[in-house]
C-alpha cells in the first residue's frame, strides 16, 4: 500500500525542468520549429512518467503536480 506520495528531488526532476523550459521557449518562436521543440519537451516527460508507472503511482496525477511545482518555483531555483 502506498503511504507517501510526496515529490522528491531526482527521479525525473531534471527532465521535467528541461521540458518546462523548452515548452516556454517554444511559445516564443513561430512556425514548425515551435511544434518540434514542443514535441521534444513532451518527449522528455516520458522518463518521469515511466518512473511513476514503475513505482505504481498515478503518472498523470504526479506529472501534473510536478509541472505545477516547477511552474511555481520558476527557472533555476532548487525545489
N, C-alpha and C positions, 0 to 999 in steps of 0.2 A: 504494500500500500504506500502511496505517495504521501510523505509527511511534510515536505518543504519544497515549494516551487519558486523560491526566490531567484533573482537574477544575479549571477556571479560573473566576475571578470574571466576572460578566456572563453573557451567553448564557442567560438564564432564571433566574439566581440569585435575583432579587427575587421572581419568580413562585413559585419553589419555597419560599422562606421564607414568603411570604404563604399559600401552600397549607398548609404545616405549621402555621402559627399558626391558620388557620381550622379545620383538621381537629381540632386540640387543643381549640379553643374549642367546636366543635360537640359534643364529648363532655361538655360541662358543662351543656348545656341539653336539655330534654325535647321530645318531640313532633316534629311536621313541620318545625319550624324547624331541628332538628338535621340532618334529611335535606337541606334546602335549602342550608344552609351547607356541609355535606359535599360536595354536588354542585358548588357554586361552587369549593370547594377543589380538587376533581378537575379542573374545567374550567381552572383556572389552569395546570395541568401540561401543557396542550396546547401551550403556547408552547415550553417546553424540549424537549418530545417532538418537535415539528416541526423544531426546530433540530438535534436529534440525527439525525433521519431525513435531513435535507438534507445533513448533513455525512458521511453514510454510516456512522454509529455504530449499534450495537445500542441503540435507545432504551430498552428495558426495563431493560437492564443499567445504563446510565448513570443513568437516573432512580432506580433502586434505590440506586446509590452516592450520588447527590445527597441523597436522603431520609435515608440513614444519616448522612451528613456533617452535614446540618442538625440532625438529632436529637442527634448527639454534641456539637456545638458549643453548641447552645442559642440562645435568642432574643437578638437584639440584639448578637451577637458577630460580628465580621468573620471570614470564613473564611480 
